[in-house]
């Protein structure tokens, strides 16, 4: 099964962007996943292909029209398409590693990139869009957020990471932040590699890494630590 990503955007030239390089780019070339873009303006109204209008009730800015966006969604994701339909939005559900893993296990995603003040609420309801946020801040549009989401998903697809076990201890995979890493030289600017890591005692190394992961999580992310410490360890 090949993961299929469909992006609906007013700026298709932004894709694949960084997704065309490194692990994601090589996987795209191999056909491990596919990426297609739909130019929303092609479904706009009238000779000028208008895609937005003033907000009902009055306020600054413009809003993407429901009828225009619905036509674009229906073209990119016809009836019977099993892929989830996402809308990148600052008011959406937080993007988590669990949600990323869930998406990576499916057939793909249809991702709508919002612009202006937002999207007419009726198309969100009418086309079953799941709003997803990558953080508590505002971007110029959903394109950068879509790139972030896809980068997180693609690296989890089978065969994309050379060593599949390399992701098992990464931050958020087990409820903790990742432990510190070290490599040569053994001494740098008076700072040495922790002795346990060069001891050859694999059990001691794993215990150290686990303890460091807990320490960092407790210090830096008390929200994660609270959830982790309340479950069986």
C-alpha positions in Angstrom: 0.0 0.0 0.0 1.4 3.4 -1.1 0.7 6.4 1.1 -1.0 9.0 -1.1 -0.9 12.7 -0.1 -3.2 15.2 -1.8 -2.6 18.9 -1.0 -5.2 21.6 -1.7 -3.6 25.0 -1.8 -3.5 28.4 -3.4 0.3 28.0 -3.7 1.1 24.6 -5.3 4.6 25.8 -6.2 5.4 25.4 -2.5 5.4 21.6 -2.9 7.2 19.3 -2.6 9.6 21.9 -1.2 11.8 20.3 1.5 9.8 17.0 1.1 11.7 16.6 -2.2 15.0 16.2 -0.4 16.7 13.8 2.1 14.7 10.8 3.4 11.3 12.0 2.2 12.6 13.0 -1.3 14.3 9.7 -1.8 11.2 7.9 -0.7 9.1 10.0 -3.1 11.5 9.1 -6.0 11.2 5.4 -5.1 7.4 5.5 -5.1 7.1 4.7 -1.4 4.6 7.6 -1.2 3.0 10.0 -3.7 2.3 13.7 -3.6 -0.2 15.6 -5.8 -1.4 19.2 -5.5 -4.7 20.7 -6.4 -4.8 24.4 -7.2 -7.9 25.8 -5.4 -8.1 28.8 -7.7 -8.9 26.6 -10.6 -12.3 26.0 -9.0 -12.9 29.7 -8.3 -15.8 31.8 -9.3 -16.1 33.8 -12.5 -13.6 35.1 -15.0 -11.1 36.1 -12.2 -11.4 32.7 -10.4 -12.4 34.3 -7.1 -11.9 32.0 -4.1 -12.8 34.2 -1.1 -15.3 36.8 0.1 -15.9 39.1 3.0 -16.8 37.6 6.4 -20.6 37.4 7.1 -21.3 39.7 10.0 -18.4 41.9 9.1 -14.8 41.9 10.3 -11.4 42.5 8.7 -9.9 40.0 6.1 -11.4 37.5 3.8 -12.7 33.9 4.1 -12.3 31.0 1.7 -15.7 30.2 0.1 -17.4 26.9 0.9 -18.6 26.3 -2.7 -15.2 26.9 -4.2 -13.3 24.8 -1.7 -15.9 22.0 -1.8 -15.4 21.7 -5.6 -11.7 21.4 -5.1 -12.1 18.8 -2.4 -14.5 16.7 -4.4 -12.1 16.7 -7.4 -9.1 15.7 -5.2 -11.0 13.2 -3.1 -14.1 11.7 -4.8 -16.8 9.8 -3.1 -15.4 6.5 -1.7 -11.9 7.8 -1.1 -10.9 6.2 2.3 -8.3 8.8 3.1 -8.9 11.3 6.0 -9.5 14.9 5.1 -7.5 17.3 7.1 -7.5 21.1 7.4 -4.4 22.7 8.8 -5.7 25.2 11.3 -4.5 26.9 14.5 -7.7 25.9 16.3 -7.4 22.2 15.4 -6.4 19.2 17.4 -2.7 19.3 18.3 -0.5 17.2 16.0 1.0 14.5 18.2 3.3 11.5 17.5 0.4 9.2 18.1 -1.7 10.9 15.4 1.2 10.9 13.0 1.7 7.2 13.6 -2.0 6.6 13.0 -1.9 8.5 9.7 1.3 6.6 8.6 -0.6 3.4 9.0 -3.4 4.4 6.6 -3.7 4.9 2.9 -2.9 8.6 2.9 -4.4 12.0 3.6 -6.1 14.9 1.8 -4.8 18.1 3.3 -6.5 21.5 2.9 -4.2 24.5 3.4 -6.2 27.4 4.6 -5.4 31.1 3.9 -6.8 34.5 4.7 -8.9 34.7 7.9 -10.1 31.1 7.6 -12.4 28.7 5.8 -16.2 28.9 5.7 -17.4 26.6 8.5 -20.0 24.9 6.3 -17.4 23.2 4.1 -15.6 22.0 7.3 -18.8 20.3 8.4 -20.0 19.3 4.9 -16.8 17.6 3.8 -15.8 16.2 7.2 -12.6 18.1 7.6 -10.5 17.3 10.7 -8.7 20.4 11.9 -5.1 19.9 12.9 -2.7 22.4 14.5 1.1 22.2 14.7 1.3 24.7 17.5 -0.1 27.7 19.3 1.0 30.3 16.8 -0.3 31.8 13.5 1.3 31.2 10.1 0.5 32.9 6.8 -1.3 29.8 5.6 -1.5 26.1 6.0 1.2 25.1 3.6 4.1 25.2 6.1 2.0 23.2 8.5 1.2 20.6 5.9 4.9 20.2 5.1 5.6 19.6 8.8 2.8 17.0 9.1 3.9 15.1 6.0 7.6 15.1 7.0 6.6 13.5 10.3 4.4 11.0 8.6 6.6 10.0 5.7 9.6 9.1 7.9 7.5 6.4 9.6 6.5 4.7 6.3 8.0 1.3 5.8 11.5 1.5 4.3 12.0 5.2 4.6 14.3 5.2 7.6 17.3 2.9 7.0 17.2 1.6 10.5 13.6 1.1 11.6 14.6 0.7 15.2 16.1 4.2 15.2 12.7 5.8 15.8 11.8 3.7 18.8 13.5 5.8 21.4 12.8 9.2 19.8 11.0 11.9 21.8 7.3 11.2 22.3 7.4 7.6 21.1 7.4 6.2 24.6 5.9 9.1 26.4 9.3 10.6 27.2 11.7 13.1 25.6 14.7 11.5 24.1 17.9 10.9 26.1 21.1 12.9 25.3 23.5 11.7 22.5 27.3 11.7 22.3 29.9 10.7 19.8 33.6 11.2 19.1 35.8 13.0 20.1 35.8 11.5 23.6 36.9 14.9 25.0 35.8 18.2 23.6 36.5 21.6 25.2 36.9 20.0 28.5 33.7 18.1 28.3 33.9 14.3 28.2 31.4 11.6 27.2 29.7 10.1 30.3 31.8 7.1 31.4 28.8 4.7 31.4 28.5 5.1 27.6 32.0 3.8 27.0 31.8 1.1 29.7 30.6 -1.7 27.3 27.9 -2.6 29.8 24.8 -2.5 27.7 22.4 -2.9 30.6 24.0 0.1 32.4 23.8 2.1 29.2 20.1 1.4 28.8 19.4 2.3 32.5 21.3 5.5 32.1 19.4 6.5 28.9 16.1 5.7 30.6 17.0 7.8 33.6 18.1 10.7 31.5 15.0 10.6 29.4 12.9 10.8 32.6 15.0 13.6 34.0 14.7 15.7 30.8 11.0 15.1 30.5 10.4 16.0 34.2 12.5 19.2 33.8 11.3 20.4 30.4 7.9 19.0 29.8 6.0 18.6 33.1 2.8 18.0 31.1 4.3 14.9 29.5 5.9 13.8 32.8 2.5 14.0 34.5 0.9 11.7 32.0 3.9 9.3 32.0 4.3 9.1 35.8 0.6 8.3 36.2 0.8 5.1 34.1 2.5 1.9 34.8 6.3 2.2 34.2 
